[in-house]
Amino acid sequence: MSGRAEPFWSAPVNSALRLATFIGCHTFVTLVLIGCSRLVAMALDRAGDPRVFDYMPFRYFFDLMDVVFITIFIAGTFLSAKRAFKENDDG
């Protein structure tokens, strides 16, 4: 121990920075996934908007993938952050 007392705001600031970094990393991964699905969707649009079984446009699947990515991002980030910060508080 160095004998120096840490400021009273140090723990909340460190916790907030960890949470912001955690959410930022998950947001980045989600944006990369959405960007990749958009690139494929744009390539399909250039190919003439193909249809599945001549009924449903293929682009609907990519729109659904974006919704799934966002839903998983929200739920996964919340659950992972809750578990990570609960484990940190227990120690």
N, C-alpha and C positions, 0 to 999 in steps of 0.2 A: 504494500500500500504506500502511496506517495505522501499521505498525510494531508493532501488537499481535498477539501470537500467539493463535490460536484454541485453545480447550481441546481436549484429545485426544479427548473424547467427542462433539465437535460433529458430525463426519462420520457416525458411526454413528446418532446421534439424528436427524439430518436425513434420512438414508436410511430409517430406520424410519418417520418421519413421512410421507415421500413414499409409501412402500409402504402404510401405513395409509390414507392419503387415496385412493390408487389403488384399493385393495380396497373402501373405503367407497363410493366413487362407483359402482363396478361393482355392488356389493350394492344400492344405492339403485335403479339402473336395473332390475335384475332383479326387485326387489320391486314396482316400478311395473308392469312387464310381467305379473307373476303376479297382481297386484291387478286389473288390467284384464281378464285372462282369467277371473278368479273372478267379476267383475261380470257378464260375459256368461254364464257358466255359471249364476249365480244367476237371471238373467233367463230362461234356458232352463228351469230348474227350475220357475219360476212358470208357464211356458207349458205345463206338463204333461209334462216330460221327453221331448221328441221323439226319435224314433229314425231312424237312417239306414237306408233300405231296409227299414224295419220289423224290423230285426234287432238293431242295436247302438245303445245309447243315445248321444246326441250328447255327453253330458257326458264320455264316455271320451276324446274328442278333446281336451277342455280339460284333463283330467288328464294326458294325454300331453304337451300343450304345456307344462305346469308342469315336467315332468321334463326336457324338451328345454331350457327356459330355464335350469334349474339346471345341466345338463350343459354347456351352452355357456358359462355364467357361470364355472364352474370351469376348463374348458379355456382359454377365451379370456383370463381374468384371468391364469392362469399363464403362457401364452405371451406376452401383451402385457407383463407385468411382467418376464419374463425378457429380452425384447427391449429394453425401455426401460432396464433397469438395466445390461444388457450395453453398450448404446450409451453410457451415462453413464460406465461404468468405462473404456471405450476412450479417452475424451477427456481 
